[in-house]
Amino acid sequence: MNWRLWQDRAGRYSWLMTLVLAGLCLPMALVAYDAIMGQLGPRPYNAFIHEVGVWTFRFLLLSLLVTPLARIARWPALMTVRRRIGVAACLYAVVHLGGYAADQSLDLLHIASEIARRVYLTIGFVALLGLVALGVTSTDGMIKRLGGPRWRRLHALVYPIAILGLVHYFLQEKADVTVPTLMAGWLAWLLAYRLLNRVLPDGRARSVPVLLGLSVLTALGTAGAEALGFWAVRHLPPDLVLEANLSFDWDAGIRPAWYVLAGGLGLTLASMVGDLKQRARRLARA
C-alpha cells in the first residue's frame, strides 16, 4: 500500500484518492471538534461512541459497495479506493472501542466482564476482531505472504462481519430501529447483488431490469423488516409501520425503505450511464 494516501499506486497525485481521504477523515474531525467544544450533550462519551460506531458501519458498507459500483458503472479505477475505505472502517471500529474503554475509566477487567456478560457487546467485539484481522492483512506484503486464494477467502469474511456489526447495532438501539433498518436494507441489497452476480451469466446482474427488480424487492423487504423491528422493540402494530412506509411525507420523515429504493435506482442509473459511456468509446474507436 502507498502510505502517501493522496497518490495512486504509481506514485502520481490522484484527485480520487484525495477526495476519499478527505471524506474518510472528515467525520472523525467533526466528532472530535464537537467533543473539544463540549457539544456532545449531557453524555459526551455515549454520544462519541455512538457517532464513531455509526460511521464505522457506514464505511464498512461503502467498502462493500465499491466492487458492485465499479462493475455496474464500468468504473474500474474505483477499485483502487476499496482497501482504504475498509482500513478506515477498521480504524473507526478501534476508536469506537477506545471510546467505550475511556467511558469505563480504562478498567480492563470490568470491560472484559461487560463484553463477556452483555450479548450485544460480545457480538460487537467479535466483529471488531474480524475487522482488525482484515485490516492488518490489507497490505501488499500480507497478500503475497498469504497467497491470493487464501487472502480472498479470509477477506470474504467481511460479509459475516458486517452482519455481526448490524446485529450489534440493532441490539444496542433499544428505542428506535430506523437507522439500523436502513443499514440492513442496504446490506441486504449488497448481499443479494453479490449472489446474483455469481448465479447470473455474462454480467446480467448489472442489467437494468435485474437492478430495478432487486431495488424494489429490497425496499419492500426493508419496509417489512422495519415493521417487525418496531413491533419487537416498541410493540407497535406492524400495519401502522407498513402504512407509514407507503406514504412519502417529508414532515413525518421519510422511511428507510424509500432511501433503499433511491439507492438502488441510483445504481440502476449508474449502469445506464456506464453502458452509454462504453458505447461511446466503441463508436470512437470505430
C-alpha positions as CSV (number, residue, x, y, z in Angstrom):
1,M,0.0,0.0,0.0
2,N,1.2,3.5,-0.8
3,W,1.3,5.4,2.5
4,R,1.1,8.7,0.7
5,L,-2.6,8.4,0.7
6,W,-3.2,11.1,-1.9
7,Q,-1.3,9.2,-4.6
8,D,-2.2,6.2,-6.7
9,R,-0.1,3.0,-6.9
10,A,2.2,4.6,-9.5
11,G,3.0,7.4,-7.1
12,R,1.1,10.0,-9.1
13,Y,-1.3,12.6,-7.5
14,S,-4.9,11.3,-7.6
15,W,-7.9,13.5,-7.1
16,L,-10.0,10.4,-6.4
17,M,-7.6,9.3,-3.6
18,T,-7.5,12.9,-2.2
19,L,-11.3,13.1,-2.2
20,V,-11.7,9.7,-0.5
21,L,-9.0,10.6,2.1
22,A,-10.8,13.8,3.0
23,G,-14.2,12.0,3.2
24,L,-12.7,9.4,5.5
25,C,-11.1,11.9,7.9
26,L,-14.0,14.4,8.0
27,P,-16.4,12.5,10.2
28,M,-13.7,11.9,12.9
29,A,-12.6,15.5,12.7
30,L,-16.2,16.7,13.2
31,V,-16.8,14.4,16.1
32,A,-13.5,15.4,17.7
33,Y,-14.4,19.1,17.2
34,D,-17.8,18.6,18.9
35,A,-16.0,16.7,21.8
36,I,-13.5,19.5,22.3
37,M,-16.2,22.2,22.2
38,G,-18.4,20.4,24.6
39,Q,-21.2,19.9,22.0
40,L,-21.8,16.2,22.5
41,G,-24.6,16.7,25.0
42,P,-25.0,15.6,28.6
43,R,-23.5,12.2,28.0
44,P,-20.5,13.0,25.8
45,Y,-18.8,9.6,25.9
46,N,-22.0,7.9,24.8
47,A,-22.5,10.4,22.0
48,F,-18.9,9.9,20.9
49,I,-19.1,6.1,21.0
50,H,-22.4,6.2,19.1
51,E,-21.3,8.6,16.3
52,V,-18.0,6.7,15.7
53,G,-19.8,3.4,15.7
54,V,-22.3,4.6,13.1
55,W,-19.6,5.8,10.9
56,T,-17.7,2.5,11.3
57,F,-20.7,0.7,9.8
58,R,-21.2,3.3,7.1
59,F,-17.6,2.9,5.9
60,L,-17.9,-0.8,6.1
61,L,-21.0,-0.6,3.8
62,L,-19.1,1.7,1.5
63,S,-16.2,-0.7,1.2
64,L,-18.7,-3.4,0.2
65,L,-20.3,-1.1,-2.3
66,V,-17.1,-0.3,-4.2
67,T,-16.9,-3.6,-6.2
68,P,-20.6,-3.6,-7.3
69,L,-20.4,0.1,-8.2
70,A,-17.2,-0.4,-10.2
71,R,-18.9,-3.2,-12.2
72,I,-22.2,-1.5,-12.6
73,A,-20.9,1.9,-13.6
74,R,-18.0,0.4,-15.6
75,W,-15.6,2.4,-13.5
76,P,-12.6,0.1,-12.7
77,A,-10.5,2.9,-11.2
78,L,-12.9,2.9,-8.3
79,M,-11.4,-0.4,-7.1
80,T,-8.2,1.4,-6.0
81,V,-10.0,3.0,-3.1
82,R,-11.8,-0.1,-1.7
83,R,-8.9,-1.2,0.6
84,R,-8.5,2.3,2.0
85,I,-12.2,2.6,2.9
86,G,-12.0,-0.9,4.6
87,V,-9.0,0.1,6.6
88,A,-10.8,3.3,7.7
89,A,-13.7,1.2,8.9
90,C,-11.3,-0.9,10.9
91,L,-9.7,2.2,12.5
92,Y,-13.1,3.8,13.3
93,A,-14.0,0.5,15.0
94,V,-10.9,0.6,17.1
95,V,-11.6,4.2,18.1
96,H,-15.2,3.1,18.9
97,L,-13.9,0.5,21.3
98,G,-11.4,3.1,22.7
99,G,-14.2,5.5,23.5
100,Y,-16.1,2.7,25.3
101,A,-12.9,1.9,27.3
102,A,-12.5,5.5,28.2
103,D,-16.1,5.7,29.4
104,Q,-15.4,2.7,31.6
105,S,-12.4,4.5,33.1
106,L,-10.0,2.1,31.3
107,D,-10.8,-0.6,33.8
108,L,-9.8,-3.6,31.7
109,L,-11.2,-6.2,34.0
110,H,-14.6,-4.5,34.1
111,I,-14.5,-4.0,30.3
112,A,-13.7,-7.7,29.8
113,S,-16.5,-8.8,32.1
114,E,-19.0,-6.5,30.4
115,I,-18.1,-7.8,27.0
116,A,-18.5,-11.4,28.2
117,R,-21.8,-10.7,30.0
118,R,-23.6,-8.5,27.5
119,V,-24.6,-10.2,24.3
120,Y,-24.5,-7.1,22.1
121,L,-21.1,-6.2,23.4
122,T,-19.8,-9.8,22.7
123,I,-21.1,-9.7,19.2
124,G,-19.6,-6.2,18.6
125,F,-16.3,-7.3,20.0
126,V,-16.2,-10.4,17.7
127,A,-17.0,-8.1,14.7
128,L,-14.2,-5.8,15.8
129,L,-11.6,-8.6,16.0
130,G,-12.7,-9.6,12.5
131,L,-12.2,-6.1,11.2
132,V,-8.8,-5.9,12.8
133,A,-7.8,-9.2,11.2
134,L,-8.8,-7.9,7.8
135,G,-7.1,-4.5,8.4
136,V,-3.7,-5.9,9.3
137,T,-3.8,-8.3,6.3
138,S,-4.6,-5.5,3.8
139,T,-1.1,-4.7,2.8
140,D,0.6,-5.9,-0.4
141,G,3.1,-7.8,1.7
142,M,0.4,-9.7,3.5
143,I,-1.3,-10.5,0.3
144,K,1.9,-12.1,-1.0
145,R,2.6,-13.9,2.2
146,L,-0.9,-15.4,2.4
147,G,-1.3,-16.0,-1.3
148,G,-4.1,-14.8,-3.5
149,P,-6.7,-17.6,-2.9
150,R,-6.2,-17.7,0.9
151,W,-6.3,-13.9,1.2
152,R,-9.5,-13.8,-0.8
153,R,-11.1,-16.5,1.4
154,L,-10.1,-14.5,4.5
155,H,-11.4,-11.2,3.2
156,A,-14.7,-12.8,2.2
157,L,-15.4,-12.9,5.9
158,V,-16.2,-9.2,5.6
159,Y,-19.8,-10.1,4.9
160,P,-20.4,-12.1,8.1
161,I,-18.5,-9.4,10.0
162,A,-20.9,-6.9,8.5
163,I,-23.9,-9.0,9.6
164,L,-22.5,-9.3,13.2
165,G,-21.9,-5.5,13.2
166,L,-25.5,-5.0,12.2
167,V,-26.8,-7.3,14.9
168,H,-24.7,-5.4,17.4
169,Y,-26.3,-2.1,16.1
170,F,-29.8,-3.5,16.4
171,L,-29.4,-4.8,19.9
172,Q,-27.7,-1.6,21.0
173,E,-30.6,0.6,19.7
174,K,-33.3,-0.2,22.2
175,A,-35.8,2.6,21.3
176,D,-35.6,3.4,17.6
177,V,-34.6,0.9,15.0
178,T,-35.0,3.3,12.0
179,V,-31.3,3.8,11.2
180,P,-30.3,0.1,11.8
181,T,-33.1,-0.9,9.5
182,L,-31.8,1.5,6.8
183,M,-28.3,-0.1,7.1
184,A,-29.9,-3.5,7.0
185,G,-31.7,-2.7,3.8
186,W,-28.5,-1.5,2.1
187,L,-26.6,-4.5,3.3
188,A,-29.3,-6.8,2.0
189,W,-29.1,-5.1,-1.4
190,L,-25.3,-5.7,-1.5
191,L,-25.6,-9.3,-0.4
192,A,-28.3,-10.0,-2.9
193,Y,-26.3,-8.4,-5.7
194,R,-23.3,-10.5,-4.8
195,L,-25.4,-13.6,-5.1
196,L,-26.9,-12.6,-8.4
197,N,-23.5,-11.7,-9.8
198,R,-22.5,-15.3,-9.1
199,V,-25.5,-17.1,-10.5
200,L,-26.4,-15.0,-13.5
201,P,-24.3,-15.4,-16.6
202,D,-22.4,-12.8,-18.6
203,G,-22.7,-9.9,-16.2
204,R,-26.5,-9.9,-16.3
205,A,-26.6,-8.8,-12.7
206,R,-25.8,-5.3,-13.8
207,S,-28.6,-5.1,-16.3
208,V,-31.3,-2.5,-15.8
209,P,-34.3,-5.0,-15.3
210,V,-32.3,-7.0,-12.7
211,L,-31.2,-3.9,-10.8
212,L,-34.7,-2.4,-10.8
213,G,-36.2,-5.7,-9.6
214,L,-33.6,-6.1,-6.9
215,S,-34.1,-2.5,-5.7
216,V,-37.9,-2.8,-5.5
217,L,-37.7,-6.2,-3.7
218,T,-35.1,-4.9,-1.2
219,A,-37.1,-1.8,-0.5
220,L,-40.2,-3.9,0.2
221,G,-38.1,-6.2,2.5
222,T,-36.8,-3.2,4.3
223,A,-40.3,-2.0,5.0
224,G,-41.3,-5.4,6.3
225,A,-38.1,-5.5,8.5
226,E,-38.8,-2.1,10.0
227,A,-42.4,-3.1,10.8
228,L,-41.1,-6.3,12.6
229,G,-38.4,-4.3,14.3
230,F,-40.8,-1.7,15.8
231,W,-43.2,-4.5,16.8
232,A,-40.4,-6.4,18.6
233,V,-38.8,-3.3,20.3
234,R,-41.8,-1.0,20.9
235,H,-44.7,-3.3,20.4
236,L,-46.1,-1.0,17.6
237,P,-48.7,-2.7,15.3
238,P,-46.9,-3.7,12.1
239,D,-49.7,-2.5,9.9
240,L,-49.2,1.1,11.1
241,V,-45.5,1.0,10.3
242,L,-46.2,-0.5,6.9
243,E,-48.8,2.2,6.3
244,A,-46.2,4.9,7.2
245,N,-43.7,3.2,4.7
246,L,-46.3,3.5,1.9
247,S,-46.6,7.3,2.4
248,F,-44.0,9.8,1.4
249,D,-44.2,12.6,3.9
250,W,-41.3,15.0,4.4
251,D,-42.8,16.3,7.6
252,A,-43.2,12.9,9.2
253,G,-39.8,11.7,8.0
254,I,-39.0,9.5,5.0
255,R,-38.9,5.8,5.9
256,P,-35.8,3.7,5.3
257,A,-37.4,1.7,2.5
258,W,-37.6,4.8,0.4
259,Y,-33.9,5.5,0.9
260,V,-33.0,1.9,0.0
261,L,-35.1,2.2,-3.2
262,A,-33.5,5.6,-4.0
263,G,-30.0,4.0,-3.6
264,G,-31.0,1.1,-5.9
265,L,-32.4,3.4,-8.5
266,G,-29.2,5.4,-8.4
267,L,-27.2,2.3,-9.1
268,T,-29.5,1.5,-11.9
269,L,-28.9,4.9,-13.4
270,A,-25.2,4.4,-13.0
271,S,-25.5,1.2,-15.0
272,M,-27.2,3.1,-17.8
273,V,-24.6,5.8,-17.8
274,G,-21.8,3.2,-17.8
275,D,-23.4,1.5,-20.8
276,L,-23.7,4.8,-22.7
277,K,-20.0,5.6,-22.0
278,Q,-18.9,2.1,-23.2
279,R,-20.9,2.6,-26.4
280,A,-19.4,6.0,-27.0
281,R,-15.9,4.6,-26.6
282,R,-16.7,1.8,-29.1
283,L,-18.0,4.3,-31.6
284,A,-14.9,6.5,-31.1
285,R,-12.6,3.5,-31.8
286,A,-14.7,2.6,-34.8
